[in-house]
Amino acid sequence: MQTHEYKNTMDCLRQTMKGEGFLALYKGMSSPLIASTLFTSIMFGSYESFRQYFCRDPNHKFTFVEFTISCCATGFIETLLYTPFEHLKIKLQTQYDQSKIFFFFFFSFSFFYLI
């Protein structure tokens, strides 16, 4: 939830740059860039795994029901894995304390190395 009130977009830009500096415009971007790359590959990989599970026989035609189940299962897996990173992105983009920025950037990068 935003805590500052702005008159318009330019006022928001001016106040943000005045209060937090130019780099504040990019805070919170490292986590979504890395996460979107990671989770796009997970999404395609899990969909392909489910598709191969249903189509073990090369002559088997992928039915609409199998397609729907594969897509729903893929979405469920992606949602479970992606939600913590989306939460981190929101925390990074809405913080106003400069001293906490390094901690969140360090946490977001170090968490990816643990996976």
C-alpha positions in Angstrom: 0.0 0.0 0.0 1.4 3.4 -1.0 1.8 5.8 1.9 2.5 9.0 -0.1 0.0 11.1 -1.9 0.9 12.5 -5.3 -0.9 15.1 -7.4 -0.1 13.4 -10.7 2.5 11.2 -12.4 5.1 14.0 -12.7 4.7 14.9 -9.1 5.2 11.3 -8.1 8.4 11.2 -10.3 9.7 14.4 -8.9 9.1 13.5 -5.2 10.5 10.0 -5.7 13.7 11.2 -7.3 14.0 14.1 -4.8 13.5 11.8 -1.8 15.1 8.6 -2.8 17.3 9.3 -5.8 17.3 8.2 -9.5 17.9 4.5 -8.7 14.6 4.4 -6.7 12.9 4.3 -10.1 14.4 0.8 -10.6 14.2 -0.7 -7.1 12.4 -3.9 -7.2 13.2 -4.7 -10.8 16.0 -7.3 -10.2 13.7 -9.8 -8.6 10.9 -9.8 -11.3 13.5 -10.0 -14.1 15.2 -13.0 -12.7 12.0 -14.6 -11.6 10.2 -14.2 -14.9 13.0 -15.9 -16.7 13.2 -18.7 -14.2 9.4 -19.2 -14.0 8.8 -19.0 -17.8 11.2 -21.9 -18.2 9.5 -23.8 -15.3 6.1 -23.2 -16.9 7.1 -24.5 -20.3 9.0 -27.4 -18.7 6.2 -28.5 -16.5 3.7 -28.2 -19.4 5.9 -30.4 -21.6 6.2 -32.9 -18.7 2.5 -33.1 -18.3 2.0 -33.4 -22.1 4.5 -36.2 -22.3 2.8 -37.9 -19.4 -0.5 -38.0 -21.3 1.0 -38.7 -24.7 3.3 -41.7 -23.9 2.4 -43.3 -27.2 3.6 -41.3 -30.2 0.4 -42.0 -32.1 -1.8 -40.7 -29.3 -3.6 -37.5 -30.1 -3.6 -34.9 -27.2 -7.2 -34.4 -26.3 -8.9 -31.3 -25.0 -9.4 -32.7 -21.5 -5.7 -33.7 -21.3 -4.7 -30.3 -22.5 -6.9 -28.6 -19.9 -5.5 -30.8 -17.1 -2.0 -30.1 -18.2 -2.6 -26.3 -18.3 -4.3 -26.3 -14.9 -1.6 -28.4 -13.3 1.1 -26.1 -14.8 -0.7 -23.0 -13.6 -1.0 -24.5 -10.1 2.7 -25.3 -9.9 3.7 -21.9 -11.2 1.4 -20.1 -8.8 2.9 -22.0 -5.8 6.4 -21.2 -6.8 5.9 -17.6 -8.1 3.8 -16.1 -5.3 6.7 -15.5 -2.9 8.7 -13.7 -5.6 5.7 -11.5 -6.4 5.4 -10.6 -2.7 9.1 -9.7 -2.7 8.7 -7.5 -5.7 5.9 -5.6 -4.1 7.9 -5.2 -0.9 10.8 -3.8 -2.9 8.7 -1.4 -4.9 6.8 0.1 -2.0 9.5 0.5 0.6 10.7 4.1 1.4 13.5 3.4 3.7 16.9 3.5 1.9 18.7 1.4 4.5 16.5 -1.6 3.7 17.1 -1.6 0.0 20.4 -3.5 0.1 18.9 -6.1 2.4 16.1 -6.9 0.0 18.3 -6.9 -3.1 20.7 -9.3 -1.3 17.9 -11.5 -0.2 16.4 -11.7 -3.7 19.6 -12.7 -5.3 20.8 -15.0 -2.6 17.5 -16.8 -2.6 17.9 -17.7 -6.3 21.3 -19.3 -5.6 19.7 -21.6 -3.0 17.4 -23.1 -5.5 
